[in-house]
Amino acid sequence: MYLKMIAYTSLRGSAVLLIAMISALVFFQSVHAEEIKANLTPPRFLTQWGTQGSAAGKFERPIGIAVDGDDFVYVSDSGNQRIQKFTAQGKFVLSWGKAGKEVGMLDRPMHLTVAQDGRIYVAEFANDRIQVFDLEGNSLALIGSSGKGKGEFDAPGGVGVDRHGRIFVADFYNHRVQAFASNYTALPQIGKKGRIFGGNFDYPADVAIGPDDSLYVADSYNNRIQKFSPDGKFETKWGGFLGTGLKGDSSGSFNVATAIEVDALGQVFVADFYNHRIQVFTDEGDFLVEFGSQGSAPGEFERPTDMTVDSKGNIYVVDFGNNRIQKFAPFTSQTKNE
């Protein structure tokens, strides 16, 4: 009995200590995030384009966005089953695609990326494939098919290409990231279904590649971001308390992390879907700044689904629920020494 009481008292004391440590850490993280937030200026709204519809320049549930080396903007207009191309000022250039499974056709195009060689990779959610196009919309290749095996997809959501031409795909319903060589040969997959621990995914929605070829994954329903080395080894995670993925609306927490982008400086942008905002972090997950709130006015969002950054640092956001694209100037730091 005495030993049981000692064990109970010890356990109770440890629990109290643990709670105190967690409370202190949460307080520190909150204060630290607010200090950084206070010293950064959110990006300034510049312009917007698009309304709901099927005519050129209009959108029906747009999902993904990417820019090429000349800062042309490409949008996956998912409800209209097409890709639209615009100038950096939002002027319509061309579009391609229509509903179907044949080469050149699309079925629920999601996130897309433009590789360094100018090829556009589009994740087709309902066709279980990645389709590759040139900058004028000509289909060049198809990658993948339906299934759970190596090189097969169950609703791919996002795609990224590193400097060596390796292709990484967020395989949504298979809860993994699949990798391919530049010749489209399947490589070992990354991750499995699960929570809490690094390398576990719950509906990964998008991927992005950093300047050093690090891989970042928007682990959507785990409400977190995971970072991997170029060879696929888990490095770190963030979102909620200690990257556990508890959803929330405080800075650094997410309510469905639906898309991710990494700019040339290594800054990580995350579309925080149900919090109607974009959050920006360092490459190790330190919170920098956030912008946006729910609404339809300029600078407000209704469930943003993606963003991209051009060569000048301008930020383009897919405002899904408002059927438009919004463009922002680069955000600037305002340190205490300035």
C-alpha positions as CSV (number, residue, x, y, z in Angstrom):
1,M,0.0,0.0,0.0
2,Y,2.8,2.4,0.9
3,L,4.5,1.7,-2.4
4,K,1.3,2.3,-4.3
5,M,0.9,5.7,-2.5
6,I,4.5,6.6,-3.4
7,A,3.8,5.7,-7.0
8,Y,0.6,7.6,-7.1
9,T,2.1,10.7,-5.4
10,S,5.1,10.5,-7.8
11,L,2.8,10.2,-10.8
12,R,0.6,13.0,-9.7
13,G,3.6,15.2,-9.1
14,S,5.0,14.4,-12.6
15,A,1.6,15.1,-14.2
16,V,1.4,18.5,-12.5
17,L,5.0,19.3,-13.6
18,L,4.2,18.2,-17.1
19,I,1.1,20.4,-17.2
20,A,3.2,23.3,-15.9
21,M,5.9,22.7,-18.5
22,I,3.3,22.5,-21.3
23,S,1.6,25.7,-20.2
24,A,4.9,27.5,-20.0
25,L,5.9,26.3,-23.5
26,V,2.5,27.2,-25.0
27,F,2.8,30.7,-23.4
28,F,6.3,31.1,-24.7
29,Q,5.3,30.0,-28.2
30,S,2.4,32.4,-28.2
31,V,4.4,35.4,-27.0
32,H,7.2,34.6,-29.4
33,A,4.8,34.4,-32.4
34,E,3.2,37.6,-31.4
35,E,6.6,39.3,-31.1
36,I,7.5,38.2,-34.6
37,K,4.1,39.1,-35.9
38,A,4.4,42.6,-34.5
39,N,7.7,43.1,-36.3
40,L,6.5,42.1,-39.8
41,T,4.2,43.9,-42.2
42,P,1.6,41.6,-44.0
43,P,1.7,41.9,-47.8
44,R,-0.2,44.8,-49.3
45,F,-3.1,43.9,-51.6
46,L,-2.4,44.9,-55.3
47,T,-5.2,43.6,-57.5
48,Q,-7.6,40.8,-58.2
49,W,-9.2,39.1,-61.2
50,G,-11.9,36.6,-61.9
51,T,-15.6,36.0,-61.1
52,Q,-17.7,32.9,-61.2
53,G,-18.5,31.6,-64.7
54,S,-17.2,29.6,-67.6
55,A,-16.0,32.4,-70.0
56,A,-12.3,33.2,-70.5
57,G,-10.9,34.7,-67.3
58,K,-13.7,33.4,-65.1
59,F,-13.6,30.5,-62.7
60,E,-15.6,27.7,-61.2
61,R,-14.0,26.4,-58.1
62,P,-10.4,27.3,-58.9
63,I,-7.9,25.2,-56.9
64,G,-4.2,25.5,-57.9
65,I,-1.8,28.2,-59.1
66,A,1.8,28.4,-60.3
67,V,4.1,30.8,-62.2
68,D,6.7,30.1,-64.8
69,G,10.1,31.7,-65.3
70,D,8.6,34.7,-67.1
71,D,6.0,35.2,-64.4
72,F,3.0,34.0,-66.4
73,V,0.4,32.7,-64.0
74,Y,-1.4,29.3,-64.5
75,V,-4.6,28.4,-62.6
76,S,-6.3,25.1,-62.4
77,D,-10.0,26.0,-63.0
78,S,-11.3,22.8,-61.5
79,G,-15.0,23.2,-62.0
80,N,-14.5,24.2,-65.6
81,Q,-12.0,21.3,-66.2
82,R,-9.3,23.5,-67.6
83,I,-6.1,25.3,-67.1
84,Q,-6.0,29.1,-67.6
85,K,-2.9,31.2,-68.3
86,F,-2.6,34.9,-67.4
87,T,-0.1,37.7,-67.4
88,A,1.2,38.8,-64.0
89,Q,-1.4,41.7,-64.2
90,G,-4.2,39.2,-64.7
91,K,-4.8,39.5,-68.4
92,F,-6.1,36.3,-69.9
93,V,-3.7,34.7,-72.4
94,L,-5.1,31.2,-73.2
95,S,-6.7,28.1,-71.7
96,W,-6.7,24.4,-72.4
97,G,-8.5,21.2,-71.3
98,K,-12.0,19.9,-71.2
99,A,-13.7,17.1,-69.2
100,G,-12.5,13.6,-70.0
101,K,-9.9,10.9,-69.7
102,E,-8.2,11.1,-73.0
103,V,-4.8,12.8,-73.5
104,G,-5.1,16.5,-73.1
105,M,-8.4,16.2,-71.2
106,L,-8.8,16.8,-67.5
107,D,-10.9,15.6,-64.6
108,R,-10.8,17.8,-61.5
109,P,-7.3,19.4,-62.0
110,M,-5.9,20.3,-58.6
111,H,-2.5,21.7,-57.7
112,L,0.1,22.2,-60.4
113,T,3.7,23.3,-60.7
114,V,6.0,24.6,-63.4
115,A,9.4,22.8,-63.4
116,Q,12.7,24.6,-64.2
117,D,12.5,23.1,-67.8
118,G,9.2,24.8,-68.4
119,R,7.1,21.7,-68.2
120,I,3.8,22.1,-66.3
121,Y,2.7,19.2,-64.1
122,V,-1.0,19.0,-63.2
123,A,-2.4,16.7,-60.6
124,E,-5.8,15.2,-61.8
125,F,-7.8,14.2,-58.7
126,A,-10.5,12.2,-60.5
127,N,-8.3,10.8,-63.3
128,D,-5.7,9.4,-60.8
129,R,-2.7,10.7,-62.8
130,I,-0.3,13.6,-63.4
131,Q,-0.5,15.1,-66.8
132,V,2.5,17.0,-68.2
133,F,2.0,20.0,-70.5
134,D,4.2,22.5,-72.2
135,L,3.7,26.2,-71.6
136,E,1.1,26.4,-74.5
137,G,-1.0,23.6,-73.2
138,N,0.2,20.7,-75.4
139,S,0.1,17.4,-73.5
140,L,3.5,15.8,-73.3
141,A,3.1,12.8,-70.9
142,L,0.9,11.0,-68.5
143,I,2.2,9.6,-65.1
144,G,0.4,7.1,-63.0
145,S,-2.9,5.2,-63.0
146,S,-5.5,4.2,-60.5
147,G,-4.6,2.0,-57.6
148,K,-2.6,1.5,-54.4
149,G,0.6,0.0,-55.7
150,K,3.9,1.7,-56.5
151,G,3.4,4.4,-59.1
152,E,-0.4,4.3,-58.7
153,F,-2.7,7.0,-57.3
154,D,-5.9,7.4,-55.5
155,A,-6.8,11.0,-56.0
156,P,-3.5,12.9,-56.3
157,G,-3.8,16.4,-54.9
158,G,-0.4,18.2,-55.4
159,V,2.8,17.8,-57.3
160,G,6.3,19.2,-57.1
161,V,9.5,18.8,-59.1
162,D,13.0,19.3,-57.7
163,R,16.2,20.6,-59.5
164,H,17.1,17.1,-60.6
165,G,13.7,16.5,-62.3
166,R,12.4,14.2,-59.6
167,I,8.7,14.4,-59.2
168,F,6.8,14.2,-55.9
169,V,3.1,13.7,-55.6
170,A,0.7,14.0,-52.7
171,D,-1.3,10.8,-53.0
172,F,-4.4,11.9,-51.1
173,Y,-6.5,8.8,-50.3
174,N,-3.4,6.5,-50.2
175,H,-2.0,8.8,-47.4
176,R,1.5,8.9,-48.8
177,V,3.8,10.9,-51.1
178,Q,5.0,9.1,-54.2
179,A,8.3,9.9,-55.9
180,F,9.3,9.4,-59.5
181,A,12.6,9.8,-61.4
182,S,12.9,12.3,-64.2
183,N,12.1,9.5,-66.7
184,Y,8.8,8.9,-64.7
185,T,10.1,5.6,-63.1
186,A,8.5,5.1,-59.7
187,L,10.8,5.5,-56.7
188,P,10.2,4.4,-53.1
189,Q,7.2,6.1,-51.5
190,I,7.3,8.4,-48.4
191,G,5.0,8.0,-45.4
192,K,1.9,6.1,-44.4
193,K,-1.5,6.7,-42.8
194,G,-1.3,7.9,-39.3
195,R,-1.1,10.7,-36.8
196,I,1.3,12.4,-34.3
197,F,4.6,10.9,-35.5
198,G,6.7,12.3,-38.3
199,G,6.2,10.6,-41.6
200,N,2.5,9.7,-40.9
201,F,-0.1,11.4,-43.1
202,D,-3.8,12.0,-42.9
203,Y,-4.9,13.0,-46.4
204,P,-1.8,14.8,-47.7
205,A,-3.0,17.5,-50.0
206,D,0.0,19.2,-51.5
207,V,3.8,19.2,-51.7
208,A,6.4,21.8,-52.4
209,I,10.2,21.8,-53.0
210,G,12.6,24.2,-51.2
211,P,15.6,25.8,-52.8
212,D,17.8,23.1,-51.4
213,D,15.5,20.3,-52.6
214,S,13.9,19.7,-49.2
215,L,10.4,18.3,-49.5
216,Y,7.5,20.0,-47.7
217,V,4.1,18.3,-47.3
218,A,0.7,19.9,-46.5
219,D,-0.6,17.1,-44.2
220,S,-4.1,18.5,-44.5
221,Y,-6.3,16.7,-41.9
222,N,-3.4,16.3,-39.5
223,N,-3.4,20.1,-39.6
224,R,0.4,20.4,-39.9
225,I,3.3,20.8,-42.3
226,Q,6.0,18.1,-42.5
227,K,9.5,18.6,-43.8
228,F,11.8,15.9,-45.3
229,S,15.3,15.9,-46.6
230,P,16.0,15.6,-50.3
231,D,16.3,11.8,-49.9
232,G,13.0,11.5,-48.1
233,K,14.0,11.4,-44.4
234,F,11.7,13.1,-42.0
235,E,13.2,16.2,-40.4
236,T,10.6,18.3,-38.6
237,K,6.9,19.1,-38.4
238,W,4.8,22.0,-37.2
239,G,1.2,23.0,-36.7
240,G,-0.7,23.0,-33.4
241,F,1.2,22.2,-30.2
242,L,4.6,20.6,-31.1
243,G,3.3,19.6,-34.5
244,T,0.8,17.2,-33.1
245,G,-1.8,18.6,-35.5
246,L,-4.4,19.8,-33.1
247,K,-6.5,22.2,-35.2
248,G,-6.8,25.8,-34.1
249,D,-6.9,29.4,-35.2
250,S,-3.9,30.9,-33.3
251,S,-0.8,31.8,-35.3
252,G,1.1,28.7,-36.3
253,S,-2.0,26.4,-36.0
254,F,-4.2,25.3,-38.9
255,N,-7.7,24.2,-39.7
256,V,-6.9,22.0,-42.7
257,A,-3.6,22.9,-44.3
258,T,-4.6,22.6,-47.9
259,A,-1.6,23.9,-49.9
260,I,2.0,24.7,-49.5
261,E,4.5,26.9,-51.4
262,V,8.2,27.6,-50.8
263,D,9.7,30.8,-52.3
264,A,13.3,31.4,-53.5
265,L,14.3,32.6,-50.0
266,G,13.0,29.3,-48.4
267,Q,10.0,31.0,-46.8
268,V,7.1,28.6,-46.5
269,F,3.6,29.7,-47.4
270,V,0.6,27.7,-46.2
271,A,-3.1,28.0,-47.2
272,D,-5.1,27.6,-44.0
273,F,-8.4,26.6,-45.5
274,Y,-11.1,27.0,-42.8
275,N,-9.2,29.8,-41.1
276,H,-9.5,31.8,-44.4
277,R,-5.9,33.0,-44.3
278,I,-2.3,32.5,-45.5
279,Q,0.4,31.8,-43.0
280,V,4.2,32.3,-43.7
281,F,7.0,30.5,-41.9
282,T,10.8,30.0,-42.0
283,D,12.0,26.8,-43.5
284,E,12.2,25.3,-40.0
285,G,8.6,26.2,-39.1
286,D,9.0,29.5,-37.2
287,F,6.0,31.7,-37.7
288,L,6.6,34.9,-39.6
289,V,3.4,36.5,-40.6
290,E,-0.2,35.8,-41.6
291,F,-2.7,37.7,-43.8
292,G,-6.3,37.4,-44.8
293,S,-9.6,36.9,-43.0
294,Q,-13.0,35.6,-44.0
295,G,-14.9,37.8,-46.5
296,S,-15.2,38.9,-50.1
297,A,-13.5,42.4,-49.9
298,P,-10.0,42.9,-51.3
299,G,-7.5,41.1,-49.1
300,E,-10.2,38.8,-47.6
301,F,-10.6,35.1,-48.5
302,E,-13.3,32.5,-48.6
303,R,-11.4,29.2,-48.1
304,P,-8.1,29.8,-49.9
305,T,-6.7,26.7,-51.7
306,D,-3.3,27.7,-53.0
307,M,-0.7,30.4,-53.5
308,T,2.4,31.0,-55.5
309,V,5.3,33.6,-55.5
310,D,6.7,35.1,-58.6
311,S,10.3,36.2,-59.3
312,K,9.7,39.6,-57.8
313,G,8.2,38.2,-54.6
314,N,4.6,39.0,-55.5
315,I,2.2,36.6,-54.0
316,Y,-0.9,35.2,-55.8
317,V,-3.6,33.5,-53.9
318,V,-6.5,31.3,-55.1
319,D,-9.6,32.5,-53.4
320,F,-11.6,29.4,-53.9
321,G,-15.0,30.5,-52.5
322,N,-14.9,33.8,-54.2
323,N,-13.9,32.4,-57.6
324,R,-11.0,34.8,-58.0
325,I,-7.2,35.3,-57.8
326,Q,-5.8,37.9,-55.5
327,K,-2.3,39.4,-55.9
328,F,-0.2,40.9,-53.1
329,A,3.1,42.7,-52.9
330,P,6.0,41.1,-51.1
331,F,5.8,41.4,-47.3
332,T,8.6,43.3,-45.6
333,S,10.2,43.0,-42.2
334,Q,10.0,45.9,-39.8
335,T,12.6,44.9,-37.1
336,K,13.0,46.8,-33.9
337,N,16.3,48.2,-35.1
338,E,14.8,49.8,-38.2
